[in-house]
Amino acid sequence: MTPDVMVALATFALVLITGVAGLLSLRGLREQLWLVTFAEYTRRYSEIMDALPFEARRPGGQFDLEALPADERDRALGAMRKYLNLCSEELYLHNRAKIDGETWGIWRTGIRDTLRLPCFRGAWRHLRDEYDFFPEFREFIDSLSAK
């Protein structure tokens, strides 16, 4: 083998190794970004749910939004608005393929289950018109609320 061929093979091997290392680094970075995103959305969800009365979050609970004094109802609706805003961000990320299908499946199931709670159905009736700017989101929530 001539020195020129050896240099060419060594250069090719170096380029190949560098490319593989670069791809592995990008893959690790992507996984880390996913973890940070997932953790941030989970943290926000937890804070929002903690701001609501326990009875409002309990499946089968008897929480009645309309029976609350105006200031308490406004606080509860504010927390529910934050939740809906979080959901609209999740749908936006999904629609632009910024999150993977598995993550979207988890989030979508959580949204569906939360919207089954009577207090959230009532809140959606109060807050629905605030989402005129995002018709896809309104349709998405309407479809989940109807089930």
Contact map, one row per residue, 1 for C-alpha under 8 A:
111011000000000000000000000000000000000000000000000000000000000000000000000000000000000000000000000000000000000000000000000000000000000000000000000
111111000000000000000000000000000000000000000000000000000000000000000000000000000000000000000000000000000000000000000000000000000000000000000000000
111111100000000000000000000000000000000000000000000000000000000000000000000000000000000000000000000000000000000000000000000000000000000000000000000
011111110000000000000000000000000000000000000000000000000000000000000000000000000000000000000000000000000000000000000000000000000000000000000000000
111111111000000000000000000000000000000000000000000000000000000000000000000000000000000000000000000000000000000000000000000000000000000000000000000
111111111100000000000000000000000000000000000000000000000000000000000000000000000000000000000000000000000000000000000000000000000000000000000000000
001111111110000000000000000000000000000000000000000000000000000000000000000000000000000000000000000000000000000000000000000000000000000000000000000
000111111111000000000000000000000000000000000000000000000000000000000000000000000000000000000000000000000000000000000000000000000000000000000000000
000011111111100000000000000000000000000000000000000000000000000000000000000000000000000000000000000000000000000000000000000000000000000000000000000
000001111111110000000000000000000000000000000000000000000000000000000000000000000000000000000000000000000000000000000000000000000000000000000000000
000000111111111000000000000000000000000000000000000000000000000000000000000000000000000000000000000000000000000000000000000000000000000000000000000
000000011111111100000000000000000000000000000000000000000000000000000000000000000000000000000000000000000000000000000000000000000000000000000000000
000000001111111110000000000000000000000000000000000000000000000000000000000000000000000000000000000000000000000000000000000000000000000000000000000
000000000111111111000000000000000000000000000000000000000000000000000000000000000000000000000000000000000000000000000000000000000000000000000000000
000000000011111111100000000000000000000000000000000000000000000000000000000000000000000000000000000000000000000000000000000000000000000000000000000
000000000001111111110000000000000000000000000000000000000000000000000000000000000000000000000000000000000000000000000000000000000000000000000000000
000000000000111111111000000000000000000000000000000000000000000000000000000000000000000000000000000000000000000000000000000000000000000000000000000
000000000000011111111100000000000000000000000000000000000000000000000000000000000000000000000000000000000000000000000000000000000000000000000000000
000000000000001111111110000000000000000000000000000000000000000000000000000000000000000000000000000000000000000000000000000000000000000000000000000
000000000000000111111111000000000000000000000000000000000000000000000000000000000000000000000000000000000000000000000000000000000000000000000000000
000000000000000011111111100000000000000000000000000000000000000000000000000000000000000000000000000000000000000000000000000000000000000000000000000
000000000000000001111111110000000000000000000000000000000000000000000000000000000000000000000000000000000000000000000000000000000000000000000000000
000000000000000000111111111000000000000000000000000000000000000000000000000000000000000000000000000000000000000000000000000000000000000000000000000
000000000000000000011111111100000000000000000000000000000000000000000000000000000000000000000000000000000000000000000000000000000000000000000000000
000000000000000000001111111110000000000000000000000000000000000000000000000000000000000000000000000000000000000000000000000000000000000000000000000
000000000000000000000111111111000000000000000000000000000000000000000000000000000000000000000000000000000000000000000000000000000000000000000000000
000000000000000000000011111111100000000000000000000000000000000000000000000000000000000000000000000000000000000000000000000000000000000000000000000
000000000000000000000001111111110000000000000000000000000000000000000000000000000000000000000000000000000000000000000000000000000000000000000000000
000000000000000000000000111111111000000000000000000000000000000000000000000000000000000000000000000000000000000000000000000000000000000000000000000
000000000000000000000000011111111100000000000000000000000000000000000000000000000000000000000000000000000000000000000000000000000000000000000000000
000000000000000000000000001111111110000000000000000000000000000000000000000000000000000000000000000000000000000000000000000000000000000000000000000
000000000000000000000000000111111111000000000000000000000000000000000000000000000000000000000000000000000000000000000000000000000000000000000000000
000000000000000000000000000011111111100000000000000000000000000000000000000000000000000000000000000000000000000000000000000000000000000000000000000
000000000000000000000000000001111111110000000000000000000000000000000000000000000000000000000000001000000000000000000000000000000000000000000000000
000000000000000000000000000000111111111000000000000000000000000000000000000000000000000000000000000000000000000000000000000000000000000000000000000
000000000000000000000000000000011111111100000000000000000000000000000000000000000000000000000000000000000000000000000000000000000000000000000000000
000000000000000000000000000000001111111110000000000000000000000000000000000000000000000000000000000000000000000000000000000000000000000000000000000
000000000000000000000000000000000111111111000000000000000000000000000000000000000000000000000000000000000000000000000000000000000000000000000000000
000000000000000000000000000000000011111111100000000000000000000000000000000000000000000000000000000000000000000000000000000000000000000000000000000
000000000000000000000000000000000001111111110000000000000000000000000000000000000000000000000000000000000000000000000000000000000000000000000000000
000000000000000000000000000000000000111111111000000000000000000000000000000000000000010000000000000000000000000000000000000000000000000000000000000
000000000000000000000000000000000000011111111100000000000000000000000000000000000000000000000000000000000000000000000000000000000000000000000000000
000000000000000000000000000000000000001111111110000000000000000000000000000000000000000000000000000000000000000000000000000000000000000000000000000
000000000000000000000000000000000000000111111111000000000000000000000000000000000000010000000000000000000000000000000000000000000000000000000000000
000000000000000000000000000000000000000011111111100000000000000000000000000000000010010000000000000000000000000000000000000000000000000000000000000
000000000000000000000000000000000000000001111111110000000000000000000000000000000000000000000000000000000000000000000000000000000000000000000000000
000000000000000000000000000000000000000000111111111000000000000000000000000000000000000000000000000000000000000000000000000000000000000000000000000
000000000000000000000000000000000000000000011111111100000000000000000000000000110110000000000000000000000000000000000000000000000000000000000000000
000000000000000000000000000000000000000000001111111100001000000000000000000000100000000000000000000000000000000000000000000000000000000000000000000
000000000000000000000000000000000000000000000111111111000000000000000000000000000000000000000000000000000000000000000000000000000000000000000000000
000000000000000000000000000000000000000000000011111110000000000000000000000100100000000000000000000000000000000000000000000000000000000000000000000
000000000000000000000000000000000000000000000001111111011000000000000000000100100000000000000000000000000000000000000000000000000000000000000000000
000000000000000000000000000000000000000000000000011111111000000000000000000100000000000000000000000000000000000000000000000000000000000000000000000
000000000000000000000000000000000000000000000000010111111100000000000000000000000000000000000000000000000000000000000000000000000000000000000000000
000000000000000000000000000000000000000000000000000011111100111000000000000000000000000000000000000000000000000000000000000000000000000000000000000
000000000000000000000000000000000000000000000000000111111100111100000000000000000000000000000000000000000000000000001110000000000000000000000000000
000000000000000000000000000000000000000000000000100111111110100000000000000000000000000000000000000000000000000001001000000000000000000000000000000
000000000000000000000000000000000000000000000000000001111111100000000000000000000000000000000000000000000000000000001000000000000000000000000000000
000000000000000000000000000000000000000000000000000000001111100000000000000000000000000000000000000000000000000000001000000000000000000000000000000
000000000000000000000000000000000000000000000000000000000111110000000000000000000000000000000000000000000000000000001000000000000000000000000000000
000000000000000000000000000000000000000000000000000000111111111000000000000000000000000000000000000000000000000000001000000000000000000000000000000
000000000000000000000000000000000000000000000000000000110001111100000000000000000000000000000000000000000000000000000000000000000000000000000000000
000000000000000000000000000000000000000000000000000000110000111110000000000000000000000000000000000000000000000000000110000000000000000000000000000
000000000000000000000000000000000000000000000000000000010000011111110000000000000000000000000000000000000000000000000110000000000000000000000000000
000000000000000000000000000000000000000000000000000000000000001111110000100100000000000000000000000000000000000000000010011000000000000000000000000
000000000000000000000000000000000000000000000000000000000000000111110000100000000000000000000000000000000000000000000000000000000000000000000000000
000000000000000000000000000000000000000000000000000000000000000111111000000000000000000000000000000000000000000000000000000000000000000000000000000
000000000000000000000000000000000000000000000000000000000000000111111111100000000000000000000000000000000000000000000000000000000000000000000000000
000000000000000000000000000000000000000000000000000000000000000000111111100000000000000000000000000000000000000000000000000000000000000000000000000
000000000000000000000000000000000000000000000000000000000000000000011111110000000000000000000000000000000000000000000000000000000000000000000000000
000000000000000000000000000000000000000000000000000000000000000000011111111000000000000000000000000000000000000000000000000000000000000000000000000
000000000000000000000000000000000000000000000000000000000000000000011111111100000000000000000000000000000000000000000000000000000000000000000000000
000000000000000000000000000000000000000000000000000000000000000011011111111110000000000000000000000000000000000000000000000000000000000000000000000
000000000000000000000000000000000000000000000000000000000000000000000111111111000000000000000000000000000000000000000000000000000000000000000000000
000000000000000000000000000000000000000000000000000000000000000000000011111111100000000000000000000000000000000000000000000000000000000000000000000
000000000000000000000000000000000000000000000000001110000000000010000001111111110000000000000000000000000000000000000000000000000000000000000000000
000000000000000000000000000000000000000000000000000000000000000000000000111111111000000000000000000000000000000000000000001000000000000000000000000
000000000000000000000000000000000000000000000000000000000000000000000000011111111100000000000000000000000000000000000000000000000000000000000000000
000000000000000000000000000000000000000000000001101100000000000000000000001111111110000000000000000000000000000000000000000000000000000000000000000
000000000000000000000000000000000000000000000001000000000000000000000000000111111111000000000000000000000000000000000001001000000000000000000000000
000000000000000000000000000000000000000000000000000000000000000000000000000011111111100000000000000000000000000000000000000000100000000000000000000
000000000000000000000000000000000000000000000001000000000000000000000000000001111111110000000000000000000000000000000000000000000000000000000000000
000000000000000000000000000000000000000000001001000000000000000000000000000000111111111000000000000000000000000000000000000000000000000000000000000
000000000000000000000000000000000000000000000000000000000000000000000000000000011111111100000000000000000000000000000000000000000000000000000000000
000000000000000000000000000000000000000000000000000000000000000000000000000000001111111110000000000000000000000000000000000000000000000000000000000
000000000000000000000000000000000000000010011000000000000000000000000000000000000111111111000000000000000000000000000000000000000000000000000000000
000000000000000000000000000000000000000000000000000000000000000000000000000000000011111111100000000000000000001000000000000000000000000000000000000
000000000000000000000000000000000000000000000000000000000000000000000000000000000001111111110000000000000000000000000000000000000000000010000000000
000000000000000000000000000000000000000000000000000000000000000000000000000000000000111111111000000000000000000000000000000000000000000000000000000
000000000000000000000000000000000000000000000000000000000000000000000000000000000000011111111100000000010010000000000000000000000000000000000000000
000000000000000000000000000000000000000000000000000000000000000000000000000000000000001111111110000000000000000000000000000000000000000010000000000
000000000000000000000000000000000000000000000000000000000000000000000000000000000000000111111111000000000000000000000000000000000000000000000000000
000000000000000000000000000000000000000000000000000000000000000000000000000000000000000011111111111000000000000000000000000000000000000000000000000
000000000000000000000000000000000000000000000000000000000000000000000000000000000000000001111111111110010000000000000000000000000000000000000000000
000000000000000000000000000000000000000000000000000000000000000000000000000000000000000000111111110000000000000000000000000000000000000000000000000
000000000000000000000000000000000000000000000000000000000000000000000000000000000000000000011111110000000000000000000000000000000000000000000000000
000000000000000000000000000000000000000000000000000000000000000000000000000000000000000000001111111100000000000000000000000000000000000000000000000
000000000000000000000000000000000000000000000000000000000000000000000000000000000000000000001111111100000000000000000000000000000000000000000000000
000000000000000000000000000000000100000000000000000000000000000000000000000000000000000000001100111110110000000000000000000000000000000000000000000
000000000000000000000000000000000000000000000000000000000000000000000000000000000000000000000100111111110000000000000000000000000000000000000000000
000000000000000000000000000000000000000000000000000000000000000000000000000000000000000000000100001111111000000000000000000000000000000000000000000
000000000000000000000000000000000000000000000000000000000000000000000000000000000000000000000000000111111100000000000000000000000000000000000000000
000000000000000000000000000000000000000000000000000000000000000000000000000000000000000000000000001111111110000000000000000000000000000000000000000
000000000000000000000000000000000000000000000000000000000000000000000000000000000000000001000100001111111111000000000000000000000000000000000000000
000000000000000000000000000000000000000000000000000000000000000000000000000000000000000000000000000011111111100000000000000000000000000000000000000
000000000000000000000000000000000000000000000000000000000000000000000000000000000000000000000000000001111111110000000000000000000000000000000000000
000000000000000000000000000000000000000000000000000000000000000000000000000000000000000001000000000000111111111000000000000000000000000000000000000
000000000000000000000000000000000000000000000000000000000000000000000000000000000000000000000000000000011111111100000000000000000000000000000000000
000000000000000000000000000000000000000000000000000000000000000000000000000000000000000000000000000000001111111110000000000000000000000000000000000
000000000000000000000000000000000000000000000000000000000000000000000000000000000000000000000000000000000111111111000000000000000000000000000000000
000000000000000000000000000000000000000000000000000000000000000000000000000000000000001000000000000000000011111111100000000000000000000000000000000
000000000000000000000000000000000000000000000000000000000000000000000000000000000000000000000000000000000001111111110000000000000000000000000001100
000000000000000000000000000000000000000000000000000000000000000000000000000000000000000000000000000000000000111111111000000000000000000000000000000
000000000000000000000000000000000000000000000000000000001000000000000000000000000000000000000000000000000000011111111001000000000000000000000000000
000000000000000000000000000000000000000000000000000000000000000000000000000000000000000000000000000000000000001111111101100000000000000000000001100
000000000000000000000000000000000000000000000000000000000000000000000000000000000000000000000000000000000000000111111101100000000000000000000000100
000000000000000000000000000000000000000000000000000000011111100000000000000000000000000000000000000000000000000011111111100000000000000000000000000
000000000000000000000000000000000000000000000000000000010000001100000000000000000000000000000000000000000000000000111111110000000000000000000000000
000000000000000000000000000000000000000000000000000000010000001110000000000000000000000000000000000000000000000000001111111000000000000000000000000
000000000000000000000000000000000000000000000000000000000000000000000000000000010000000000000000000000000000000001111111111100000000000000000000000
000000000000000000000000000000000000000000000000000000000000000000000000000000000000000000000000000000000000000000111111111110000000000000000000100
000000000000000000000000000000000000000000000000000000000000000010000000000000000000000000000000000000000000000000000111111111000000000000000000000
000000000000000000000000000000000000000000000000000000000000000010000000000010010000000000000000000000000000000000000011111111100000000000000000000
000000000000000000000000000000000000000000000000000000000000000000000000000000000000000000000000000000000000000000000001111111110000000000000000000
000000000000000000000000000000000000000000000000000000000000000000000000000000000000000000000000000000000000000000000000111111110000000000000000000
000000000000000000000000000000000000000000000000000000000000000000000000000000000000000000000000000000000000000000000000011111111000000000000000000
000000000000000000000000000000000000000000000000000000000000000000000000000000001000000000000000000000000000000000000000001111111110000000000000000
000000000000000000000000000000000000000000000000000000000000000000000000000000000000000000000000000000000000000000000000000111111111000001000000000
000000000000000000000000000000000000000000000000000000000000000000000000000000000000000000000000000000000000000000000000000001111111000000000000000
000000000000000000000000000000000000000000000000000000000000000000000000000000000000000000000000000000000000000000000000000000111111100000000000000
000000000000000000000000000000000000000000000000000000000000000000000000000000000000000000000000000000000000000000000000000000111111111011000000000
000000000000000000000000000000000000000000000000000000000000000000000000000000000000000000000000000000000000000000000000000000011111111001000000000
000000000000000000000000000000000000000000000000000000000000000000000000000000000000000000000000000000000000000000000000000000000111111000000000000
000000000000000000000000000000000000000000000000000000000000000000000000000000000000000000000000000000000000000000000000000000000011111111000000000
000000000000000000000000000000000000000000000000000000000000000000000000000000000000000000000000000000000000000000000000000000000011111111100000000
000000000000000000000000000000000000000000000000000000000000000000000000000000000000000000000000000000000000000000000000000000000000011111110000000
000000000000000000000000000000000000000000000000000000000000000000000000000000000000000100100000000000000000000000000000000000000010011111111000000
000000000000000000000000000000000000000000000000000000000000000000000000000000000000000000000000000000000000000000000000000000010011011111111100000
000000000000000000000000000000000000000000000000000000000000000000000000000000000000000000000000000000000000000000000000000000000000001111111110000
000000000000000000000000000000000000000000000000000000000000000000000000000000000000000000000000000000000000000000000000000000000000000111111111000
000000000000000000000000000000000000000000000000000000000000000000000000000000000000000000000000000000000000000000000000000000000000000011111111100
000000000000000000000000000000000000000000000000000000000000000000000000000000000000000000000000000000000000000000000000000000000000000001111111110
000000000000000000000000000000000000000000000000000000000000000000000000000000000000000000000000000000000000000000000000000000000000000000111111111
000000000000000000000000000000000000000000000000000000000000000000000000000000000000000000000000000000000000000100100000000000000000000000011111111
000000000000000000000000000000000000000000000000000000000000000000000000000000000000000000000000000000000000000100110000100000000000000000001111111
000000000000000000000000000000000000000000000000000000000000000000000000000000000000000000000000000000000000000000000000000000000000000000000111111
000000000000000000000000000000000000000000000000000000000000000000000000000000000000000000000000000000000000000000000000000000000000000000000011111
